[in-house]
Amino acid sequence: MKIVVLDGYTTTGEDLNWSEFEKLGDFVYYDRTAPDEVIARAKDADIVIDNKVLLGRDVLEKLPNLKYIGLLSTGFNVVDTDYARERSIPVCNIPDYSSKSVAQLTFALILELAMGVGAHSRSVADGAWTRNEDFCYRVQDIVELDGKTLGLVGYGNIAKQVEKIAKAVGMNVIAYKRSKSQDSSANIVSLDELYANSDIISLHCPINKDSEKMINSDSIARMKDGVWIINTARGGIVDEKAVRQGLDSGKIGGYGADVLSKEPPNASNPLLGAPRCYITPHIAWASREARGRLMKIALDNLKGFLSGKMQNRVC
């Protein structure tokens, strides 16, 4: 049984390892795999472990031995699941391994917009405090979150963790979800109500045909003036040009994101260098604790496949 890991570096880095996977078969590991290397590297594989390498029909049909795809992520849009289904190739993902870490970064971005910790620290390092006539100064407005309304677009596990933090600091929380299932713990509202009433909007929905570029010039126009938008979901949920225009005009008071439409971004991405905009390099999931959980679930998924007791199968 040949196991090929196509792009394992971002998951394990320097502090985790693949030793338990090595025990399960003929194991081949790659830090990264370019698009033109996938077929050559995986052509004899029975099992492919993948994070962000695209496995479309054009690739999968050239992997005749493939029997299982194990993802190192919750999202599975990198795989042509329709074709995998045709070939009866199970695809298993990693659910709910990083909810607390993602919620933590969501609030780190909110707090950065509220307090400007980074900007103030940089100004002190640059000597502004030593030159100042007063005992304190501000390089931006400081905002108290108590009493503000946070709107959660999507109400899954991550959003619920964000809600806990928000309520702990005195915020009002409203949420929108597509599912009609009841959830008595949430104040569920329509999307229009959420746009109109939220001081801060935080995105926690998957990307699909309904959510792609849902944050656009039209939806932004329906939001409060000076709204803050936080995106730790997927970059494609927002129209980045529209967000940049909103930041330039002041309609959007701040934008914090851990994701962009293309990763790594092109230098021409309109959000790079935008005012009141904080971007981190897709790190919300990457705490050591969350990555450790991810690796354990990925291993359990693979063992489940090998034993005929599949878990976390998405197709």
C-alpha atoms as one frame of an Amber mdcrd trajectory, in Angstrom:
protein
   0.000   0.000   0.000   1.705   3.186  -1.204   0.923   6.384   0.715   1.936
   9.726  -0.805   1.747  13.027   1.087   1.714  15.793  -1.524   2.073  18.916
   0.630   2.654  18.227   4.285   4.943  21.050   5.376   2.373  23.636   6.445
   0.687  21.026   8.645   3.682  19.535  10.417   6.288  22.278  10.071   9.317
  21.544  12.218   7.480  20.438  15.354   5.270  17.511  14.248   6.074  14.377
  12.255   4.607  11.583  10.140   6.035   8.626  12.036   2.630   6.996  12.695
   1.725   7.218   9.009   5.036   5.612   8.050   3.973   2.455   9.878   0.941
   1.957   7.633   2.592   1.349   4.262   5.181   2.396   1.709   5.322   6.048
   2.737   6.507   8.911   0.494   6.480  12.487   1.758   6.762  15.861  -0.018
   6.817  19.286   1.611   5.179  20.807  -1.471   4.032  19.641  -4.889   3.660
  21.902  -7.925   0.727  21.322 -10.303   2.974  19.806 -12.968   4.487  17.359
 -10.441   1.294  15.797  -9.070   0.790  13.002 -11.592   4.413  11.867 -11.580
   4.515  11.788  -7.781   1.139  10.131  -7.209   0.754   7.872 -10.254   1.453
   4.680  -8.274  -0.215   5.813  -5.051  -3.015   3.854  -3.418  -3.497   6.650
  -0.890  -2.961  10.388  -1.369  -2.779  12.780   1.566  -3.445  16.320   0.401
  -3.966  19.817   1.712  -4.058  22.459  -1.027  -2.896  20.617  -4.172  -5.695
  20.606  -6.755  -6.947  17.131  -7.567  -9.247  17.729 -10.516 -10.611  15.175
 -12.947  -7.663  15.771 -15.273  -5.318  14.641 -12.494  -7.395  11.916 -10.859
  -8.062  10.059 -14.094  -4.291   9.604 -14.445  -3.965   7.976 -11.014  -5.205
   4.444 -11.746  -4.262   2.895  -8.385  -5.870   5.569  -6.238  -8.213   4.168
  -3.602  -8.420   6.917  -0.972  -7.878  10.678  -0.606  -7.184  11.943   2.893
  -7.433  15.705   3.284  -5.485  17.789   5.774  -8.257  20.391   5.901 -11.935
  20.836   6.602 -12.686  22.223   3.145 -12.681  19.756   0.262 -13.025  22.047
  -2.755  -9.520  21.065  -3.945 -10.900  17.663  -4.981 -13.261  16.951  -7.882
 -15.659  15.081  -5.632 -18.012  14.259  -8.511 -15.263  12.341 -10.266 -14.070
  10.769  -7.006 -17.625   9.541  -6.499 -17.699   8.090 -10.027 -14.523   6.162
  -9.244 -15.740   5.205  -5.748 -12.695   6.897  -4.243 -13.524   7.944  -0.674
 -12.524  11.468   0.324 -12.229  12.169   4.058 -11.739  15.591   5.628 -10.793
  16.959   9.063 -13.814  18.524  10.785 -13.764  20.825  13.788 -10.089  20.593
  14.689  -9.316  24.312  14.808 -12.526  26.025  15.930 -10.999  27.509  19.080
  -7.845  28.649  17.313  -9.798  30.299  14.488 -12.095  32.014  16.987  -9.010
  33.247  18.821  -7.590  34.877  15.682 -10.991  36.273  14.765 -10.971  38.160
  18.023  -7.314  39.100  17.693  -8.261  40.937  14.485 -11.256  42.573  16.164
  -9.109  43.672  19.095  -6.433  45.029  16.779  -9.035  47.213  15.106 -10.408
  48.232  18.499  -7.136  48.954  20.313  -4.408  49.321  17.692  -1.922  47.339
  19.781   0.417  46.825  16.845   0.295  50.445  15.688   0.851  51.800  19.186
   3.698  49.381  19.861   5.402  50.346  16.586   5.081  54.030  17.435   6.723
  53.447  20.836   9.538  51.466  19.193   9.999  54.337  16.734  10.518  56.760
  19.633   7.180  58.576  19.640   6.610  58.074  23.365  10.067  59.326  24.360
   9.411  62.472  22.325   5.888  62.986  23.658   5.032  65.841  26.032   2.242
  63.887  27.767   2.208  60.611  29.672   0.046  59.000  26.975  -1.048  59.501
  23.378  -3.155  57.728  20.747  -2.267  56.979  17.154  -5.850  55.889  16.377
  -9.285  55.914  17.953  -9.746  53.320  20.682 -13.099  51.546  20.688 -14.806
  49.804  23.601 -16.533  46.622  22.400 -19.054  46.419  25.237 -22.542  47.046
  23.826 -21.497  46.751  20.190 -23.327  44.291  17.924 -21.424  41.464  16.295
 -23.052  39.785  13.295 -21.960  36.237  12.508 -22.474  35.084   8.926 -22.701
  31.340   9.408 -23.370  29.680  12.739 -21.229  26.576  12.920 -18.685  25.527
  15.520 -16.266  28.394  14.874 -18.969  31.049  14.987 -20.256  29.635  18.267
 -16.780  29.904  19.780 -16.556  33.514  18.568 -19.954  34.189  20.114 -18.697
  32.995  23.518 -15.790  35.432  23.431 -17.991  38.275  22.201 -20.517  37.805
  24.981 -17.706  37.645  27.538 -16.725  41.210  26.595 -20.314  42.440  26.643
 -21.191  42.397  22.964 -24.607  41.714  21.501 -24.496  38.827  19.010 -26.775
  38.140  16.060 -26.273  35.446  13.444 -27.396  34.394   9.992 -27.418  30.795
   8.816 -28.767  29.192   5.664 -29.990  26.087   7.450 -33.546  26.297   8.744
 -32.757  24.027  11.694 -33.677  25.513  15.058 -31.001  26.689  17.454 -32.459
  28.144  20.605 -29.096  29.456  21.781 -28.745  31.881  18.879 -30.386  35.161
  17.901 -30.908  34.231  14.251 -31.823  37.054  11.873 -32.075  37.560   8.126
 -28.991  38.576   6.196 -30.454  42.025   5.524 -31.095  42.491   9.259 -27.548
  41.416  10.036 -26.077  43.847   7.513 -28.193  46.723   8.792 -27.630  46.220
  12.526 -24.054  44.936  12.948 -21.192  47.136  14.062 -18.850  44.254  13.223
 -19.531  41.462  10.723 -17.536  38.233  11.003 -17.640  35.648   8.217 -17.808
  31.957   9.126 -19.493  30.306   6.153 -18.125  27.907   3.531 -17.503  29.154
   0.022 -19.977  27.936  -2.573 -22.037  29.356  -5.418 -24.267  31.196  -2.937
 -21.530  32.692  -0.774 -18.928  33.566  -3.417 -18.392  37.354  -3.335 -21.422
  37.787  -1.088 -19.597  40.751   0.439 -19.720  43.095  -2.539 -20.592  46.701
  -3.344 -24.317  45.989  -2.989 -24.128  44.219   0.370 -21.611  46.749   1.711
 -24.041  49.563   0.837 -26.611  47.890   3.123 -24.228  47.900   6.090 -23.706
  50.536   8.751 -21.314  53.334   7.907 -17.950  52.503   9.434 -18.691  48.781
   9.763 -15.804  46.433  10.512 -15.601  43.210   8.519 -13.624  40.161   9.652
 -12.929  37.229   7.320 -11.358  34.076   8.715 -13.420  31.849   6.393 -12.434
  31.960   2.712 -11.024  34.811   0.651 -13.468  34.287  -2.201 -16.434  35.206
   0.010 -15.547  38.870  -0.457 -15.111  41.003  -3.538 -11.715  42.395  -2.631
 -12.000  45.384  -4.966 -15.297  46.369  -3.358 -13.785  46.049   0.119 -10.851
  48.237  -0.908 -13.252  50.855  -2.258 -15.175  50.712   1.027 -11.990  51.192
   3.031 -10.853  54.088   0.834 -14.225  55.833   1.140 -14.611  55.156   4.868
 -17.825  53.169   4.420 -15.865  50.247   5.877 -14.156  51.340   9.077 -11.810
  48.363   9.224 -11.121  45.018   7.619  -9.333  42.065   9.185  -8.654  38.884
   7.247  -6.686  35.679   7.505  -7.596  34.649   3.957  -7.396  36.103   0.467
  -8.885  35.081  -2.870  -5.485  33.844  -4.066  -2.889  32.460  -1.660  -0.116
  33.482  -1.717  -1.527  36.763  -3.089  -0.315  38.634  -6.118   1.419  41.910
  -5.348  -1.486  43.605  -7.131  -4.095  42.384  -4.637  -6.169  45.500  -3.841
  -6.186  44.821  -0.099  -2.416  44.918   0.283  -1.560  48.300   1.717  -5.206
  49.319   2.162  -6.011  51.704   5.049  -7.301  50.203   8.320  -6.711  46.740
   6.932  -4.998  43.898   8.799  -4.130  40.683   6.979  -2.494  37.563   8.403
  -1.137  34.721   6.199  -3.825  32.030   6.717  -2.598  31.127  10.198  -5.855
  30.870  12.181  -5.780  27.063  12.005  -2.080  26.735  12.668  -1.641  26.600
  16.439   0.405  23.597  17.485  -2.577  22.284  19.402  -4.893  22.483  16.385
  -2.334  20.949  14.040  -1.805  18.116  16.491  -5.543  17.423  16.481  -5.549
  17.589  12.697  -2.790  15.000  12.426  -4.544  12.652  14.835  -7.825  12.886
  12.930  -6.042  12.392   9.586  -4.373   9.272  10.978  -7.648   7.976  12.401
  -9.354   8.651   9.059  -6.726   6.604   7.243  -6.867   3.771   9.769 -10.645
   3.790   9.435 -10.365   3.400   5.677  -7.871   0.574   6.017 -10.061  -1.257
   8.536 -13.292  -0.726   6.646 -14.699   1.628   9.303 -14.743   4.925   7.417
 -15.129   8.227   9.255 -15.412  11.862   8.142 -16.194  10.833   4.582 -17.372
  13.737   2.413 -17.915  11.704  -0.745
